[in-house]
Structures are given as C-alpha cells and as structure tokens.
C-alpha cells in the first residue's frame, strides 16, 4: 500500500480513477471543524454546496444548525462560522456545513471507495484507520479551489504529518512530501501553520485564534466519513 499526496481536484480525480481512499485535508479549517463537530456529539453533518442550499436545509430541518463560511466569515442566516472553537452547540444535532474549499473537494471525491476528512487534529486516528486497508490512499491538500496558485502550505503540512505517522511508501507527491517533512522537522507544525498565507486571511477577519487551535496535533479521534449523497448534499458520519 502506498500513500499519494495530490493537491486539489486532481487528487480527487486520482482517487476515483485508481480506486483509492480519498482523504481531504483542509487544515484551516474545514477538516478540523468537521472533526470537532463530531467530537462535540453532532449526529451527522451534511456538506452542502452553497449558501442557499444550507439555508434551505435549515428551513426543512428546523432543529438543525448551519456552520460554514464564505471568505472566512459566517454568511447571513448561519448559526455559526467555520470555527472549531464554536462547536459545543452541536451535541445531538444534525449539521449543515459549507465552506469555500473542503466541501467542494469532498463532493468532488465522492465515488472513491472511501472519502474522509483529516488534518493534524485527528492524524493518529486516521493513521490507525487506514492501516486496515490494502489499497492505496490519496491525501488531498485542499488548497484554494478558485485559485490553484495560492499556497496550500498548511494543508501540505497536515498531509505530511499524516504520511509521516503512517510510515508508508510515498508514491505521487514524494518530492513535495520530502520538502514539507523536512520543514516540519526543522520548524514545527505550529510555526508552519502560523506562517501560512491562509493564516493572514484569518487574521484579517479577527480569527487568529483558529490558527493555533487547528495546529494542535491529535486532540481528537473522530474521523468524518462520507456515507450518502443526497439531494441536499453529502452526508458525513463518524467512523
């Protein structure tokens, strides 16, 4: 079994075409928020593609909560933004969740044998889970769906942390993995998250506290897994 690390939509397509488990790594912040929603006791999470669909989900499920963001902030009508620090209300609730990048890539990866969300916060749990399989794994640093040239530093760092822990052969993305694993050893996860270009965007909207929170390694064991594609979106349940 090998691990491939392929950024963005290309990674989703590779996973589907080669029958690999797809693991979307949106480290700041969707993968962390989804993980912590389950840690807080959410019943399920439905990833919806856009804001109108999220609002319609709420109208059809009045007891649900909407989490998510556009340009870092919660859209009008949402209960919460995309912050893992604000998940306590999720206990025993169903959640609609939409983000700029992670949601789109999870939907794009649907059709792979298994589609998961992961980051440093649940890295060990994910490594234990994938150890059960014999087929290849694709770690998918999310990056920026609308701007593939935008640096996905924190996503590559998180994917590399998972790959380092797994200790498996690296296939596609080996050169990038060597680069990021060396920087992790030298600088540490916290510093690399803090210096990521995406972190500047979060600081600009007064969400700096989310950066340090999302850089915490192995604070949770929940693994969000896609189980069903509905008209409203992609349903996640906890592994």
Beta strands, then each sheet from edge to edge (+ up, - down):
strand 1: 2-5
strand 2: 21-25
strand 3: 44-47
strand 4: 65-68
strand 5: 94-98
strand 6: 115-117
strand 7: 137-141
strand 8: 169-170
strand 9: 224-229
strand 10: 234-238
sheet 1: 6+ 2+ 7+ 1+ 8+
sheet 2: 4+ 5+ 3+ 10- 9+
end
